[in-house]
Amino acid sequence: FWNIHKPIDRDFLNRWFIEKLLSEIANKYSTQASRSKNLGTLGRYLENMPDQNIDPHHFEKNEVYIQININNQTVNLSEKDILFFPKNVRENIIKTLYDNNEITEDVASEIINS
């Protein structure tokens, strides 16, 4: 009933939980067993956290596309599509985009003149 009328502040609960665990681990009067239990709890909690907090409305606000030419066909990949690729594919895309693609003065003048 309470949750229907007042939503739960998940960020506050996460901060409070981590601060509580860290304070109990750092407490000089706590026993070794208590510290071990809290360290294990903290480890399990951190393992189950998502990789990043993604704003659900981010994709609606900002649509970013990467255009790739494959066999003279332009393919538009959205940020949302790229997130669903396996990690090694994403790393290869980023590596391909940034490796040896430094723009020199000659390349910049060629781009401007075209």
C-alpha positions as CSV (number, residue, x, y, z in Angstrom):
1,F,0.0,0.0,0.0
2,W,2.7,2.5,0.9
3,N,4.7,1.7,-2.2
4,I,1.7,2.7,-4.4
5,H,1.5,6.2,-2.9
6,K,5.2,6.9,-2.4
7,P,7.7,5.3,-4.7
8,I,10.9,3.8,-3.3
9,D,14.1,5.9,-3.8
10,R,16.4,3.1,-5.0
11,D,19.4,5.4,-5.2
12,F,19.1,6.3,-1.6
13,L,18.7,2.7,-0.5
14,N,21.7,1.6,-2.5
15,R,23.9,4.4,-1.0
16,W,22.6,3.6,2.5
17,F,23.2,-0.1,2.1
18,I,26.8,0.4,0.9
19,E,27.6,3.0,3.5
20,K,26.2,0.7,6.2
21,L,28.3,-2.3,5.0
22,L,31.4,-0.2,4.8
23,S,31.0,1.3,8.2
24,E,30.5,-2.2,9.7
25,I,33.6,-3.5,7.9
26,A,35.6,-0.5,9.1
27,N,34.4,-0.7,12.7
28,K,37.4,-1.6,14.9
29,Y,35.1,-3.3,17.5
30,S,33.5,-5.8,15.0
31,T,34.6,-9.4,15.0
32,Q,36.5,-11.0,12.2
33,A,33.5,-13.2,11.5
34,S,31.3,-10.2,11.2
35,R,33.8,-8.5,8.9
36,S,34.1,-11.6,6.7
37,K,30.3,-11.9,6.4
38,N,29.9,-8.2,5.5
39,L,32.8,-8.4,3.0
40,G,31.0,-11.4,1.4
41,T,27.7,-9.6,1.3
42,L,29.4,-6.5,-0.3
43,G,31.1,-8.8,-2.9
44,R,27.8,-10.5,-3.8
45,Y,26.0,-7.1,-4.0
46,L,28.7,-5.6,-6.3
47,E,28.7,-8.7,-8.5
48,N,24.9,-8.4,-9.1
49,M,25.0,-4.7,-9.9
50,P,24.4,-3.8,-13.6
51,D,27.5,-2.7,-15.5
52,Q,26.1,0.8,-15.7
53,N,23.0,2.8,-14.8
54,I,21.3,3.5,-18.1
55,D,18.7,6.2,-18.1
56,P,15.6,4.5,-19.7
57,H,14.7,7.8,-21.5
58,H,18.2,8.3,-22.8
59,F,17.5,6.6,-26.1
60,E,14.4,8.7,-26.5
61,K,16.1,12.0,-25.9
62,N,19.3,11.5,-27.9
63,E,19.3,9.3,-30.9
64,V,22.9,8.7,-32.0
65,Y,23.6,6.6,-35.1
66,I,26.9,5.3,-36.5
67,Q,26.8,4.9,-40.2
68,I,28.8,2.0,-41.7
69,N,29.3,1.3,-45.3
70,I,29.1,-2.4,-46.2
71,N,29.4,-3.3,-49.9
72,N,28.4,0.2,-50.9
73,Q,25.3,0.1,-48.7
74,T,25.0,2.4,-45.8
75,V,23.9,0.8,-42.5
76,N,22.7,2.9,-39.6
77,L,23.4,1.5,-36.2
78,S,21.8,3.1,-33.3
79,E,23.3,3.3,-29.8
80,K,20.6,0.9,-28.6
81,D,21.5,-1.7,-31.3
82,I,25.2,-1.5,-30.5
83,L,24.5,-2.1,-26.8
84,F,23.0,-5.5,-27.6
85,F,26.2,-6.6,-29.5
86,P,28.6,-8.9,-27.7
87,K,31.3,-7.1,-25.9
88,N,34.1,-8.3,-28.2
89,V,32.1,-7.0,-31.3
90,R,31.6,-3.6,-29.6
91,E,35.4,-3.4,-28.8
92,N,36.2,-4.2,-32.4
93,I,33.9,-1.5,-33.7
94,I,35.4,1.1,-31.4
95,K,39.0,-0.1,-32.2
96,T,38.2,0.2,-35.9
97,L,36.8,3.6,-35.6
98,Y,39.7,5.0,-33.6
99,D,42.8,3.2,-34.9
100,N,44.9,5.1,-37.4
101,N,42.1,7.6,-38.1
102,E,44.0,10.7,-37.0
103,I,43.1,13.7,-39.1
104,T,46.2,15.5,-40.4
105,E,46.3,19.0,-42.0
106,D,46.3,17.4,-45.4
107,V,43.3,15.3,-44.7
108,A,41.4,18.2,-43.1
109,S,42.1,20.5,-46.1
110,E,41.0,17.7,-48.5
111,I,37.7,17.3,-46.5
112,I,37.1,21.1,-46.5
113,N,37.9,21.4,-50.2
114,S,35.6,18.6,-51.3
